[in-house]
Amino acid sequence: MRQVVLQFVTSLDGHSADADNGIRDFMMSIDDPEQEKYALSRLWQAGTHIMGRVSYQEMALFWPASSLPAATPMNDIPKVVFSRTLKSAGWPESRIARGDTAEEIAKLKAEPGGEILAHGGTQFARSLIRLGLVDQYRLWVLPAAAGQGAALFTGLARPLKLRLVKSTAFPSGVLELVYSPADHQDLQAGPPGAAGAGPAGAA
């Protein structure tokens, strides 16, 4: 059965890469070929990209016209956008999931193929966490503090216990932290230390 991997970019003080807190601009300014190569290799491990409506609309405008190395896996790998209001999904290789989130995820997990890579989208990411649908957390921690913005782990009914599977530091100071829920078996964490998506490819 396929696993759901939540990929999320966060500041050092735990805020998401929102456009209004300066972290997105900082993220885009990072020049780290080693980290970009590694992140690109991780993108290619996905069998399906999933995301909420807001992230979908942003990425559907950006990636089809992009010449970045990450554009190929972002455009070619099938995508599912979870929305009850989006009327159409014109980005190639994409479709809309309008049903119950847990039921739609269960269907995706039963399909063959690579991991299900969830892109945050803070609201969508939070919904996956609250429903207990995340099998692995892949957090890209940037070497900068935002001081404001949306936090990922809020509104939890009880503490979420995680186990560190892997950590990788890059020359730029970007840190990849891979966690699994404490009651889950470990997943394949991917190759150590090497993959141009960069954190920008995960937005």
C-alpha beads as a LAMMPS data file, in Angstrom:
LAMMPS data file: protein, C-alpha beads

203 atoms
201 bonds

1 atom types
1 bond types

-500.0 500.0 xlo xhi
-500.0 500.0 ylo yhi
-500.0 500.0 zlo zhi

Masses

1 110.0

Atoms # bond

1 1 1 0.000 0.000 0.000
2 1 1 1.248 3.465 -0.863
3 1 1 2.212 5.951 1.823
4 1 1 1.239 9.613 2.258
5 1 1 4.278 11.872 2.687
6 1 1 3.609 15.460 3.764
7 1 1 6.269 17.812 2.402
8 1 1 6.288 21.194 4.096
9 1 1 8.606 24.209 4.107
10 1 1 8.893 25.968 7.453
11 1 1 10.908 28.736 9.042
12 1 1 13.158 28.035 11.990
13 1 1 10.423 29.237 14.338
14 1 1 7.794 26.997 12.766
15 1 1 5.924 29.259 10.368
16 1 1 4.927 28.286 6.850
17 1 1 6.260 29.943 3.711
18 1 1 3.423 32.424 3.384
19 1 1 3.873 35.258 0.926
20 1 1 3.309 37.908 3.620
21 1 1 5.964 36.879 6.156
22 1 1 9.069 37.129 3.958
23 1 1 9.979 33.452 4.203
24 1 1 8.918 32.648 0.648
25 1 1 11.221 35.334 -0.747
26 1 1 14.052 34.062 1.455
27 1 1 13.373 30.496 0.295
28 1 1 13.600 31.517 -3.350
29 1 1 16.910 33.312 -2.733
30 1 1 18.707 30.182 -1.463
31 1 1 21.497 29.014 -3.760
32 1 1 22.392 25.442 -2.803
33 1 1 23.027 23.063 -5.748
34 1 1 23.479 20.087 -3.428
35 1 1 20.141 20.620 -1.747
36 1 1 18.400 21.300 -5.053
37 1 1 19.729 18.073 -6.570
38 1 1 18.557 16.125 -3.531
39 1 1 15.099 17.721 -3.503
40 1 1 14.674 16.953 -7.194
41 1 1 15.471 13.280 -6.610
42 1 1 12.812 13.205 -3.885
43 1 1 10.216 14.682 -6.235
44 1 1 10.832 11.893 -8.733
45 1 1 9.929 9.304 -6.074
46 1 1 6.337 10.534 -6.050
47 1 1 3.684 8.552 -7.862
48 1 1 0.994 11.159 -7.177
49 1 1 1.023 14.767 -6.019
50 1 1 -1.872 15.841 -3.791
51 1 1 -2.724 19.351 -2.653
52 1 1 -5.512 21.712 -1.685
53 1 1 -7.165 24.228 -3.983
54 1 1 -4.992 27.238 -3.099
55 1 1 -1.690 25.423 -3.678
56 1 1 -3.055 23.851 -6.834
57 1 1 -4.048 27.176 -8.362
58 1 1 -0.677 28.735 -7.510
59 1 1 1.332 25.828 -8.904
60 1 1 -0.881 25.431 -11.977
61 1 1 0.059 28.989 -12.938
62 1 1 3.777 28.554 -12.218
63 1 1 4.999 25.086 -13.224
64 1 1 3.654 24.719 -16.803
65 1 1 5.625 27.812 -17.850
66 1 1 8.708 27.076 -15.733
67 1 1 12.098 25.982 -17.069
68 1 1 13.350 24.835 -13.659
69 1 1 14.460 21.180 -13.389
70 1 1 11.567 20.484 -11.010
71 1 1 9.031 21.475 -13.667
72 1 1 9.180 18.081 -15.369
73 1 1 8.180 15.959 -12.338
74 1 1 5.683 18.579 -11.224
75 1 1 4.000 18.670 -14.643
76 1 1 4.284 14.993 -15.649
77 1 1 3.434 13.157 -12.411
78 1 1 -0.332 12.754 -11.818
79 1 1 -1.899 15.301 -9.490
80 1 1 -5.028 15.254 -7.352
81 1 1 -6.488 18.483 -5.967
82 1 1 -8.871 18.186 -3.016
83 1 1 -11.649 20.721 -3.443
84 1 1 -15.423 20.941 -3.410
85 1 1 -15.461 24.383 -5.061
86 1 1 -12.929 24.153 -7.895
87 1 1 -14.860 23.820 -11.132
88 1 1 -12.108 22.435 -13.370
89 1 1 -8.494 21.296 -13.253
90 1 1 -6.716 22.375 -16.424
91 1 1 -3.157 21.579 -15.349
92 1 1 -2.204 18.455 -17.344
93 1 1 -2.256 15.142 -15.450
94 1 1 -4.549 16.513 -12.757
95 1 1 -8.023 15.731 -11.470
96 1 1 -10.307 16.927 -8.677
97 1 1 -11.218 14.847 -5.611
98 1 1 -14.524 16.133 -4.270
99 1 1 -15.400 13.355 -1.812
100 1 1 -14.555 12.724 1.815
101 1 1 -10.828 13.329 2.293
102 1 1 -10.130 10.127 4.225
103 1 1 -12.035 8.020 1.698
104 1 1 -10.285 9.652 -1.263
105 1 1 -6.878 9.102 0.380
106 1 1 -7.712 5.455 1.059
107 1 1 -8.487 4.955 -2.632
108 1 1 -5.195 6.569 -3.656
109 1 1 -3.223 4.460 -1.187
110 1 1 -4.723 1.286 -2.647
111 1 1 -3.487 2.171 -6.140
112 1 1 -0.083 0.953 -7.377
113 1 1 2.836 3.328 -7.788
114 1 1 5.167 5.599 -5.859
115 1 1 4.500 7.581 -2.712
116 1 1 1.657 10.070 -2.425
117 1 1 3.370 13.418 -1.962
118 1 1 1.224 16.011 -0.188
119 1 1 2.193 19.626 -0.761
120 1 1 1.311 22.240 1.880
121 1 1 -0.941 24.381 1.671
122 1 1 -1.169 24.997 5.450
123 1 1 -4.933 24.431 5.609
124 1 1 -4.768 21.230 3.546
125 1 1 -1.738 19.967 5.487
126 1 1 -3.500 20.586 8.804
127 1 1 -6.546 18.643 7.625
128 1 1 -4.397 15.633 6.739
129 1 1 -2.694 15.780 10.138
130 1 1 -5.939 16.070 12.096
131 1 1 -7.418 13.112 10.221
132 1 1 -4.338 10.990 10.946
133 1 1 -3.630 10.474 7.241
134 1 1 0.090 11.340 7.181
135 1 1 2.514 8.394 7.153
136 1 1 5.663 10.502 6.978
137 1 1 6.517 14.176 7.560
138 1 1 9.245 15.672 5.364
139 1 1 9.972 19.111 6.824
140 1 1 12.306 21.516 5.030
141 1 1 13.491 23.862 7.781
142 1 1 14.971 27.120 6.483
143 1 1 17.732 28.973 8.352
144 1 1 15.580 32.007 9.030
145 1 1 12.961 33.061 11.589
146 1 1 9.715 34.588 10.338
147 1 1 8.326 35.939 13.591
148 1 1 4.820 35.685 12.135
149 1 1 2.669 33.544 9.876
150 1 1 0.746 30.288 9.969
151 1 1 2.038 27.322 11.967
152 1 1 1.603 23.749 10.787
153 1 1 0.852 21.904 14.024
154 1 1 -2.080 23.823 15.494
155 1 1 -5.518 22.778 16.661
156 1 1 -4.450 19.254 17.594
157 1 1 -6.761 17.347 19.922
158 1 1 -3.718 15.860 21.675
159 1 1 0.073 15.903 21.281
160 1 1 1.317 14.282 18.094
161 1 1 4.211 11.972 18.926
162 1 1 6.748 11.631 16.118
163 1 1 9.913 9.614 15.625
164 1 1 12.885 11.039 13.736
165 1 1 13.704 8.813 10.761
166 1 1 16.394 10.915 9.146
167 1 1 17.988 14.352 9.196
168 1 1 20.089 15.925 6.457
169 1 1 21.891 19.264 6.648
170 1 1 22.886 21.172 3.525
171 1 1 25.604 23.810 2.933
172 1 1 23.055 26.641 2.842
173 1 1 21.830 25.787 6.337
174 1 1 18.610 24.198 5.047
175 1 1 17.739 21.134 7.111
176 1 1 15.557 18.235 6.019
177 1 1 13.869 16.507 8.950
178 1 1 11.961 13.304 8.236
179 1 1 9.580 12.025 10.898
180 1 1 7.073 9.210 11.106
181 1 1 4.193 8.998 13.611
182 1 1 5.396 7.071 16.652
183 1 1 2.856 4.300 16.045
184 1 1 3.843 3.824 12.369
185 1 1 6.494 1.550 10.957
186 1 1 9.473 3.351 9.440
187 1 1 9.245 4.273 5.762
188 1 1 12.079 4.464 3.285
189 1 1 13.621 7.870 3.959
190 1 1 15.484 8.149 0.677
191 1 1 19.152 8.601 -0.168
192 1 1 21.270 10.440 2.406
193 1 1 22.673 13.857 1.798
194 1 1 22.457 14.488 -1.888
195 1 1 18.934 15.905 -4.548
196 1 1 16.471 21.990 -8.972
197 1 1 13.507 21.683 -6.810
198 1 1 15.064 23.077 -3.643
199 1 1 12.601 24.001 -0.961
200 1 1 10.941 26.131 -3.641
201 1 1 9.831 22.951 -5.373
202 1 1 7.894 22.025 -2.292
203 1 1 5.828 25.191 -1.979

Bonds

1 1 1 2
2 1 2 3
3 1 3 4
4 1 4 5
5 1 5 6
6 1 6 7
7 1 7 8
8 1 8 9
9 1 9 10
10 1 10 11
11 1 11 12
12 1 12 13
13 1 13 14
14 1 14 15
15 1 15 16
16 1 16 17
17 1 17 18
18 1 18 19
19 1 19 20
20 1 20 21
21 1 21 22
22 1 22 23
23 1 23 24
24 1 24 25
25 1 25 26
26 1 26 27
27 1 27 28
28 1 28 29
29 1 29 30
30 1 30 31
31 1 31 32
32 1 32 33
33 1 33 34
34 1 34 35
35 1 35 36
36 1 36 37
37 1 37 38
38 1 38 39
39 1 39 40
40 1 40 41
41 1 41 42
42 1 42 43
43 1 43 44
44 1 44 45
45 1 45 46
46 1 46 47
47 1 47 48
48 1 48 49
49 1 49 50
50 1 50 51
51 1 51 52
52 1 52 53
53 1 53 54
54 1 54 55
55 1 55 56
56 1 56 57
57 1 57 58
58 1 58 59
59 1 59 60
60 1 60 61
61 1 61 62
62 1 62 63
63 1 63 64
64 1 64 65
65 1 65 66
66 1 66 67
67 1 67 68
68 1 68 69
69 1 69 70
70 1 70 71
71 1 71 72
72 1 72 73
73 1 73 74
74 1 74 75
75 1 75 76
76 1 76 77
77 1 77 78
78 1 78 79
79 1 79 80
80 1 80 81
81 1 81 82
82 1 82 83
83 1 83 84
84 1 84 85
85 1 85 86
86 1 86 87
87 1 87 88
88 1 88 89
89 1 89 90
90 1 90 91
91 1 91 92
92 1 92 93
93 1 93 94
94 1 94 95
95 1 95 96
96 1 96 97
97 1 97 98
98 1 98 99
99 1 99 100
100 1 100 101
101 1 101 102
102 1 102 103
103 1 103 104
104 1 104 105
105 1 105 106
106 1 106 107
107 1 107 108
108 1 108 109
109 1 109 110
110 1 110 111
111 1 111 112
112 1 112 113
113 1 113 114
114 1 114 115
115 1 115 116
116 1 116 117
117 1 117 118
118 1 118 119
119 1 119 120
120 1 120 121
121 1 121 122
122 1 122 123
123 1 123 124
124 1 124 125
125 1 125 126
126 1 126 127
127 1 127 128
128 1 128 129
129 1 129 130
130 1 130 131
131 1 131 132
132 1 132 133
133 1 133 134
134 1 134 135
135 1 135 136
136 1 136 137
137 1 137 138
138 1 138 139
139 1 139 140
140 1 140 141
141 1 141 142
142 1 142 143
143 1 143 144
144 1 144 145
145 1 145 146
146 1 146 147
147 1 147 148
148 1 148 149
149 1 149 150
150 1 150 151
151 1 151 152
152 1 152 153
153 1 153 154
154 1 154 155
155 1 155 156
156 1 156 157
157 1 157 158
158 1 158 159
159 1 159 160
160 1 160 161
161 1 161 162
162 1 162 163
163 1 163 164
164 1 164 165
165 1 165 166
166 1 166 167
167 1 167 168
168 1 168 169
169 1 169 170
170 1 170 171
171 1 171 172
172 1 172 173
173 1 173 174
174 1 174 175
175 1 175 176
176 1 176 177
177 1 177 178
178 1 178 179
179 1 179 180
180 1 180 181
181 1 181 182
182 1 182 183
183 1 183 184
184 1 184 185
185 1 185 186
186 1 186 187
187 1 187 188
188 1 188 189
189 1 189 190
190 1 190 191
191 1 191 192
192 1 192 193
193 1 193 194
194 1 194 195
195 1 196 197
196 1 197 198
197 1 198 199
198 1 199 200
199 1 200 201
200 1 201 202
201 1 202 203
